[in-house]
Amino acid sequence: RGLLQQGHGQVPEAAGAQLGKFAESYCLRVSETGALLAGADEPGLYYAAVTLLQLYRAQLIRKHEPAMAAAEIVDWPDRPLRIVVHWLGGRYRGKEPLYDLAFLKRWIKDHLAGQKYNCWSLMLNEAFPFDRQACVTFKGETRSSLTRAEYEEIVRFAREHFVEVIPAFQSGGHSAH
């Protein structure tokens, strides 16, 4: 299986051997001449870029300068699924949303993909309008939290950042709310 590479230089032989073993693995080399990012697959290359940005931001915060020290990182996930559960209920209080589509996209990019989570279990419950269900809203609300188009856009955007959206609905003991 070939490696996906971006940047200057060669992937060290030992790192290349590790990349061949693990899905979503990556190698990042930073030197005075530039940076090399390599991944076993597209998510791996993406995570190498995320790590490079994390190092860059840390350097800016710590030393207030954009220069980065030399580094070599070979990494891969210990778990194939890294999941965050998020409840969208209560997005609307009155008529104004507490968070909008732009906020959710930033959250996906910065907090899910930015921390290398690859699954988002989105608790929808009353937050999504179904075709064959009466619309139930809280006092003062005029619509459900997400439109179908917003949900589809969230799923599309998450996929671009290697995050799978898993819709979840409470049932059983939680259904009395």
C-alpha positions in Angstrom: 0.0 0.0 0.0 1.5 3.4 -1.0 1.8 6.4 1.3 0.2 9.8 0.7 2.8 12.5 1.0 2.9 16.3 1.0 6.0 18.4 1.5 9.8 18.1 1.4 12.0 15.1 2.2 11.7 11.3 2.7 9.7 9.3 5.2 12.2 7.5 7.4 12.2 3.8 6.8 11.1 2.9 10.3 8.2 5.4 10.1 7.1 4.0 6.7 7.0 0.5 8.1 4.7 1.7 11.0 2.4 3.6 8.5 1.9 0.4 6.6 0.5 -1.3 9.6 -2.2 1.0 10.9 -5.1 2.8 9.3 -5.2 6.6 9.8 -1.5 6.6 10.8 0.8 9.4 9.8 4.4 10.7 10.0 5.2 14.4 10.4 8.8 15.7 10.0 9.6 19.4 10.6 13.1 20.7 9.8 14.7 24.0 9.0 14.1 23.3 5.3 10.3 22.6 5.6 7.8 20.0 6.6 6.9 16.5 5.4 3.5 15.1 6.0 2.8 11.4 5.1 -0.2 9.3 5.8 -1.2 5.7 5.3 -4.5 6.9 3.9 -6.4 10.2 3.5 -7.4 10.5 7.1 -3.8 9.8 8.1 -2.5 12.7 5.9 -5.3 14.9 7.3 -4.3 14.1 10.9 -0.7 14.9 10.1 -1.9 18.4 8.9 -3.9 18.7 12.1 -0.9 17.9 14.2 1.3 20.4 12.3 -1.3 23.1 13.0 -1.4 22.1 16.7 2.4 22.4 16.9 2.3 25.8 15.1 -0.4 27.2 17.4 1.4 25.9 20.5 4.6 27.7 19.3 2.7 30.9 18.8 1.2 30.7 22.2 4.4 29.8 24.0 6.9 32.0 22.3 4.8 34.5 20.3 6.7 33.6 17.1 5.8 31.5 14.1 9.1 29.5 13.9 8.9 25.9 14.8 11.5 23.6 16.3 12.5 20.4 14.5 10.2 17.5 15.2 9.5 14.0 14.0 6.2 12.3 14.9 4.9 8.9 13.9 1.4 8.4 15.3 -1.7 6.2 14.8 -5.0 5.8 16.8 -5.3 3.1 19.4 -9.0 2.8 18.7 -10.8 2.6 15.4 -13.8 4.6 16.7 -13.2 7.8 18.6 -16.7 9.1 19.5 -18.1 12.2 21.0 -21.8 12.2 22.0 -23.5 15.6 21.6 -27.1 16.5 22.5 -28.6 19.1 20.2 -31.9 19.5 22.2 -32.5 22.9 23.5 -30.8 24.6 20.6 -33.7 27.1 20.5 -34.8 29.0 23.6 -37.5 31.3 22.3 -37.0 32.3 18.7 -33.2 32.7 18.5 -30.8 29.7 18.1 -28.2 29.1 20.8 -25.9 27.9 18.0 -26.2 28.0 14.2 -24.9 26.0 11.3 -21.6 28.0 11.2 -21.1 27.3 14.9 -21.6 23.6 14.4 -19.2 23.5 11.5 -16.5 25.3 13.6 -17.2 22.8 16.4 -16.7 19.8 13.9 -13.5 21.3 12.5 -11.9 22.5 15.8 -13.2 20.1 18.4 -13.9 16.9 16.6 -11.5 16.7 13.7 -9.1 19.0 15.5 -8.8 16.5 18.3 -8.8 13.5 15.9 -12.2 12.2 16.8 -13.8 10.3 13.9 -17.4 9.8 15.0 -20.0 12.2 16.3 -23.1 10.6 17.9 -25.6 13.4 17.4 -28.5 13.1 19.8 -31.4 14.5 17.8 -34.6 13.6 19.6 -36.8 16.7 19.2 -34.1 18.5 17.3 -35.0 17.0 13.9 -38.3 17.2 12.0 -39.5 13.8 10.6 -41.8 13.5 7.6 -44.4 11.4 9.4 -44.4 12.9 12.9 -46.3 15.8 14.4 -44.2 18.8 15.2 -43.5 19.1 18.9 -42.0 22.3 20.1 -41.4 23.9 23.5 -43.4 26.9 24.5 -42.3 29.9 22.4 -40.5 27.8 19.8 -41.6 27.9 16.2 -39.6 25.1 14.6 -37.3 22.1 15.3 -33.7 22.7 15.9 -32.3 21.5 12.6 -33.9 21.5 9.1 -33.2 18.6 6.9 -31.0 20.8 4.7 -28.9 21.8 7.8 -28.5 18.2 8.9 -27.4 17.1 5.4 -24.9 20.0 5.3 -23.5 19.0 8.7 -23.1 15.4 7.5 -21.4 16.5 4.3 -19.0 18.9 6.2 -18.2 16.3 8.8 -17.3 13.8 6.1 -14.9 16.3 4.5 -13.1 16.3 7.9 -13.2 12.5 8.3 -15.9 12.5 10.9 -18.8 10.1 10.6 -22.1 11.5 11.9 -24.1 8.8 13.8 -27.7 10.0 14.5 -28.9 8.9 18.0 -32.4 9.0 19.6 -33.2 8.4 23.2 -35.7 5.6 23.9 -37.0 3.5 26.7 -36.5 5.1 30.1 -35.5 8.4 28.5 -38.6 8.8 26.3 -40.8 10.2 29.1 -39.1 13.7 28.9 
